[in-house]
Structures are given as structure tokens and as C-alpha cells.
Amino acid sequence: MPVKALIYEGPRTMTLREVDPPYPVPGEVVVEVAYSGICGSELSGFMGQSSVRKPPLIFGHEFSGRIADTGSGTMLVKGSRVTANPLISCGHCTFCRAGEEQLCADRRLLGVARAGSNAAYVAVPEDRVVLLPSALSFEQATLAEPIAYAVHVIEMLTLESGEVLVVIGMGPIGLFVLQVALHYGTTHVYAVDTNPERLAIAQVLGAEATFNPLHDNVALVIADATDGLGAHAVVDAVGSAVTRQTAVSLVRRRGTVIFSGLHMAETSLVVNDMVRNEIITRGAFAYRDDQFCRSVDIIAQGAVGLENHWIVQAPLADGGHWYEQLITNPGRIAKVLLAP
């Protein structure tokens, strides 16, 4: 019997259609989706600006639900409450053997290389599935994937108490990086964004101070707060030319900049200044398997998450509207969860 799925059919075109339900091959399970989150990385795909998301395609890689069917050889039980690591790696290359699955050259992501979770059902390899603690709601569990990304970023930095972190971009990733940093003991976290409503969320979540570059001289404020040295680390959670350049300008000599945003494929940087100041730059992509599992535990502890008034729960049929809304005027909305 056909089931509902939200299909990306071209730039800014999402259509609810009936499709054949996924069938679990050996080693896979089919999850009945409770919620599927809209990821910031999918917005560029929605606008037709992604080189990896080609129509027709079912987006979605942040989700939770119950196991509806199992393929042969699987040990999981129907009805189990789950989320899943959507990054499928080969399991045997140099990086996979080293526990760095996110760097696997043959990695495949749900919602990119295969049908994603913006549908009533999604098929997932059994070894990607993570069982949910009983106290964890489906809504909270849907946040596990972006929070795992934030865990990866902060574990890259290993900041000490008293050091200064600046996070640029208060979309979901930036908000989660802020919270994970605080959870890991970073005491001075500053938030930067041009959206005052997102900055207000950051303030509530524990940012020491928030800055809007449309009104604030961020470089001057950070310099004043650090005796002129600059931040120990800066995370660019946007990925535009301006935010990447800003990140480099705010960090101290021999400080670290993490580039996590994928908004623009190519931008310019003042490399001579980076060389002279021995600035360390790193890219951060996705997360390791252990970090994904750790994100579920962190959410279950109540240490990281979002209040309900910052989350919109919407029918899958309204998905196209919410993709458009997140691009044009997100306001105070930090995350949209689509319910099939």
C-alpha cells in the first residue's frame, strides 16, 4: 500500500506524494517516522544550491520513531523506540577502522544518497539504529543528530575552563554548540547572529553575551573581553564569506577556528595573516558513531535541547511551507519537526 512522502522536485518545490513503502533488506529495519527535523544543510538543497541533493529526492536525516519491520538477520524488535545515525559508512576503510566514520570516502547519508526521513517510513541499516531511553521523548530524540554534530565540534576543541569561545550563527547547530560547550565546562561563550530573536534564545541558553554585527563592533568587544588577545576559539556555524572571515578576525594568535557551516562552497580568507598569527583552522563534518550515541545520553540528562516554544511541530504536508519559512523569516523558530 502506498505511503506519504515529501518529495523535493526542484528548486523551492516540495510536493507530498504517495510512494511505495521501503522494504527492509537483510540487515536493515524500517522505522515508522514520528518526527523528521529540517536541517540547515537541507535549505541550500531546497534552493537548488547543493551539488549532492538532486531531485527527485526524499530529504530528511534527523528523525525518531518506532521499528515497523525488520529484515532477515536483524536482532532488533518491532515496536522499539529508536533514532538512527543517518551516516552510513563502509566499515572497513582506514578511517572507519580508526573510528572516524565521518571521513569514510564511501559514506552515504540518508536524504542524500538514499531516501530520507521526510516520509511515513524510512529504511535504515540495523547498525545505525540507537534505542531510546524510556524517559526520552520522540521530539527530543529527533535532535540527537544535530547535537551529535555539536559534540564533535566541541570535542575537537578541548577548551579549558576560563577560555573564551565565540560561536557565529545561532541556527540549530550554533545553539547546540553553545549548549554542549557549557555542558563540557567552557565558562565564557559568546554568541553572534544578525537575528535578534535567535540571540535572545542564546541568552536564555547560557551565552555570557550576545552580539549583532549589524549594530555591534564584535571585534572590538571581543578584544576588550580578552585583554586585546582575541578568543581562544571561534566556531563558524554558518559558512558564508562574511562569517568565515569574521571567525578568523576574532581568534587570537595560535587560536583555533572551526569551520562547520556549508553555506558557500568557496570563499576567500586573508591567509597571510593566518600564517603570521599561526591560526589553526579545522573543518568539522558530522560526527563519529560514539559521539552520536553520546548525544542521546546528553539529551536524556536534560543537559542540551530546546524548549517547546522554540520548536514547531507541523504536518509533513506543510513541509514545503516550513522550508520556505526557514529561508525567508525564521524568527524565533529554532527547529521544525515534520510529523507524517
KAHUZI-V553078 format. One record per residue. N is the residue number from 1. OMEGA is omega in radians with two decimals (NA if undefined). D_CENTER is the distance of its C-alpha to the mean C-alpha in Angstrom with 1 decimal. Layout:
# KAHUZI-V553078
n;omega;d_center
N;OMEGA;D_CENTER
N;OMEGA;D_CENTER
This chain:
# KAHUZI-V553078
n;omega;d_center
1;-3.13;32.9
2;3.12;30.4
3;-3.09;27.1
4;3.04;24.9
5;3.09;21.9
6;-3.02;20.2
7;2.97;21.0
8;-3.04;19.8
9;-3.14;23.2
10;-3.10;23.0
11;3.10;21.7
12;3.12;20.9
13;3.06;22.5
14;-3.08;21.1
15;3.05;23.8
16;-3.11;24.2
17;3.02;26.5
18;-3.13;28.0
19;3.04;27.2
20;3.13;28.6
21;3.10;26.7
22;3.12;25.1
23;-3.07;27.5
24;3.03;26.6
25;3.11;28.1
26;3.13;29.2
27;-3.14;26.5
28;3.00;24.1
29;3.00;23.5
30;-3.13;22.9
31;2.97;20.7
32;-2.97;21.8
33;3.01;18.6
34;3.10;18.6
35;3.05;15.4
36;-3.09;12.8
37;3.03;9.9
38;-3.12;9.5
39;3.11;6.3
40;3.13;7.1
41;3.13;7.8
42;-3.11;10.2
43;3.08;12.1
44;3.05;13.8
45;3.12;14.7
46;3.14;16.2
47;3.13;18.2
48;-3.07;19.5
49;-3.12;18.1
50;3.13;16.2
51;-3.05;18.4
52;-3.13;16.8
53;-3.07;16.5
54;3.12;20.2
55;-0.14;21.9
56;-3.04;22.8
57;2.99;19.5
58;3.10;17.8
59;2.99;14.1
60;3.06;11.6
61;3.03;9.7
62;-3.04;8.5
63;3.04;12.0
64;3.12;14.9
65;3.12;18.6
66;3.08;21.9
67;-3.11;23.4
68;-3.10;25.9
69;-3.12;27.5
70;3.05;27.7
71;-3.12;29.0
72;3.09;31.8
73;-3.14;31.4
74;-3.11;28.4
75;-3.11;28.8
76;-3.01;26.4
77;3.07;28.2
78;-3.14;27.9
79;-3.13;26.8
80;3.10;24.4
81;-2.98;21.4
82;2.74;18.3
83;-3.12;14.6
84;2.98;13.8
85;-3.03;11.9
86;-3.10;11.6
87;-3.06;12.3
88;-3.10;16.1
89;-3.05;18.0
90;3.09;21.8
91;-3.04;22.5
92;3.13;25.5
93;-3.12;24.8
94;-3.09;25.1
95;3.12;21.4
96;3.14;21.0
97;3.13;24.2
98;-3.13;22.9
99;3.11;19.9
100;-3.02;17.5
101;-3.10;16.5
102;3.14;13.5
103;3.11;16.4
104;-3.11;18.5
105;-3.13;20.1
106;-3.13;20.4
107;3.09;16.9
108;-3.10;16.1
109;3.00;13.0
110;-3.12;13.6
111;3.07;13.6
112;-3.11;14.7
113;3.09;17.5
114;-3.04;18.5
115;-3.09;18.3
116;-2.93;15.2
117;3.05;14.9
118;-3.04;16.0
119;3.12;19.4
120;-3.11;21.7
121;3.08;21.3
122;3.11;19.2
123;-3.07;20.6
124;3.01;18.9
125;-3.09;20.6
126;-3.07;21.9
127;3.04;20.6
128;-3.00;16.9
129;3.09;17.7
130;3.12;17.3
131;-3.09;19.8
132;2.96;19.1
133;-3.06;21.2
134;-3.09;23.7
135;-3.05;22.7
136;-3.14;19.0
137;3.07;18.8
138;3.13;17.0
139;-3.13;15.2
140;-3.09;13.9
141;3.12;13.2
142;3.14;10.9
143;-3.04;8.4
144;-3.07;8.8
145;3.11;6.1
146;3.10;3.1
147;3.06;6.4
148;3.09;7.5
149;3.13;5.5
150;3.08;7.2
151;3.13;10.2
152;-3.13;10.5
153;-3.06;10.7
154;3.10;13.2
155;3.00;15.1
156;-3.00;15.6
157;-3.08;17.3
158;3.13;19.6
159;3.09;20.6
160;3.09;23.8
161;-3.13;24.9
162;3.11;26.3
163;-3.02;24.2
164;3.07;22.5
165;3.02;18.8
166;3.10;17.8
167;-3.12;14.2
168;3.14;14.4
169;-3.11;12.3
170;2.87;11.7
171;-3.11;9.1
172;-3.12;6.6
173;3.13;5.0
174;3.12;8.7
175;3.13;10.0
176;3.06;8.4
177;3.09;9.6
178;-3.08;12.8
179;-3.14;13.3
180;3.09;12.7
181;3.12;15.0
182;3.12;17.5
183;-3.13;17.4
184;3.01;18.2
185;3.07;21.1
186;-2.98;20.3
187;-3.09;22.7
188;-3.14;22.3
189;3.14;19.0
190;-3.10;19.3
191;-3.13;17.0
192;3.08;17.6
193;3.08;17.0
194;-3.14;19.5
195;-3.08;18.7
196;3.14;20.9
197;3.06;19.5
198;3.09;16.0
199;3.09;18.1
200;3.08;20.0
201;-3.14;17.0
202;3.12;16.3
203;3.12;20.0
204;-3.08;20.1
205;3.00;17.3
206;3.10;19.4
207;3.12;19.1
208;3.09;22.5
209;3.12;22.8
210;-3.08;21.0
211;3.06;22.1
212;-3.07;22.2
213;3.05;23.3
214;-3.10;25.3
215;-3.04;27.6
216;2.98;27.1
217;-2.99;28.0
218;-3.12;25.0
219;-3.13;26.5
220;-3.12;29.7
221;3.14;28.1
222;3.10;26.1
223;3.13;29.3
224;-3.08;31.3
225;-3.05;29.0
226;-3.14;29.2
227;3.08;32.9
228;-3.05;32.2
229;-3.04;30.2
230;-3.10;26.6
231;3.04;23.4
232;-3.13;23.0
233;3.08;19.4
234;3.06;17.2
235;3.03;13.5
236;-3.13;12.9
237;3.13;9.5
238;3.13;11.2
239;3.05;13.1
240;3.12;16.4
241;-3.09;19.8
242;-3.07;20.5
243;3.09;17.5
244;3.11;17.9
245;3.11;21.6
246;-3.13;21.2
247;-3.13;19.1
248;-3.10;22.0
249;-3.06;24.5
250;-3.03;23.3
251;3.14;23.3
252;3.05;26.5
253;-3.09;28.6
254;3.00;27.1
255;-3.06;23.9
256;3.02;20.4
257;3.05;17.9
258;3.04;14.4
259;3.12;13.2
260;-3.12;9.4
261;-3.10;9.5
262;-3.03;11.0
263;-3.12;13.0
264;-3.08;16.3
265;-3.08;17.6
266;3.04;20.4
267;3.12;21.4
268;3.09;24.3
269;3.10;24.5
270;-2.99;27.6
271;3.13;27.8
272;3.10;31.3
273;3.12;30.2
274;3.12;27.4
275;-3.09;30.1
276;-3.11;32.5
277;3.11;30.2
278;3.14;28.8
279;3.12;25.2
280;3.09;22.7
281;3.13;19.7
282;2.94;17.0
283;3.08;14.1
284;-3.13;11.0
285;3.03;9.6
286;-2.94;7.6
287;3.02;9.8
288;3.12;13.3
289;-3.11;14.6
290;3.13;16.0
291;3.08;12.8
292;3.11;11.3
293;3.13;14.7
294;3.14;14.7
295;3.09;11.6
296;3.13;13.8
297;-3.12;16.7
298;3.10;15.2
299;-3.14;14.4
300;3.09;17.9
301;-3.08;19.4
302;-3.06;18.2
303;-3.07;16.9
304;3.10;13.4
305;-3.14;12.5
306;3.06;13.4
307;-3.06;17.0
308;-3.09;18.0
309;3.03;19.4
310;-3.09;16.0
311;3.03;14.8
312;2.99;16.6
313;-3.02;17.7
314;3.06;19.3
315;3.11;21.2
316;-3.12;19.8
317;3.14;22.8
318;-3.06;21.4
319;-3.14;18.1
320;3.11;19.6
321;-3.06;20.5
322;3.00;17.1
323;3.14;15.5
324;-3.12;18.4
325;-3.12;18.2
326;3.10;14.6
327;-2.96;16.0
328;-3.05;19.4
329;-3.09;19.3
330;-3.13;16.3
331;-3.11;18.5
332;-3.09;17.5
333;3.14;15.1
334;-3.12;11.7
335;3.05;10.5
336;3.09;12.6
337;3.14;13.4
338;-3.12;15.9
339;3.13;18.8
340;NA;21.0
